[in-house]
Amino acid sequence: MEEITRKDFLHSTVNTLIGLWVAATAVLSSYAGLRYLWPTEKTAGGPGGNKASFPLTELSEGDMKKVLIGGKPAGIIRLNKDLYALSLICTHLGCIVSWHPEEKRLICPCHGGVYDINGAVLGGPPPRPLPSYEVRLRGDTVVVG
Ligand code: FES
């Protein structure tokens, strides 16, 4: 019968712990990878999943106010007494677009994507319009989503 030395026992224990750590890491990575590849409405925070509201006095004519809808940035624009609510995530590669009031355009700083006030693509590489959100006035409060 083979005798187990103290050194062999330590090697065996360390190897077992490393194996468990590798297995746990693989399982957790796979789970995170699947959630990334197949996000659910809950994990992706889809448009309209949440609401935001703020006093109309916080949004001047021609300006944009940033809010989070479903955990994602959205812009509420007040122009000619109308309100527009758009996702600020560029549909090309996901950079955050910014509002340029002098041009009445949303422009992506990454590759020059240009969108109009309704989110339609006017130029650059974006393949789709910016998603829009329902926006309305309830008294003096702007309600989005
Ligand atoms: S990420 Fe916006 S144009 Fe490329």
Residues whose N, C-alpha, C, O or C-beta is under 5 A from the ligand:
A	BS01	FES	C90 H92 L93 G94 C95 C108 C110 H111 G112 G113 P126
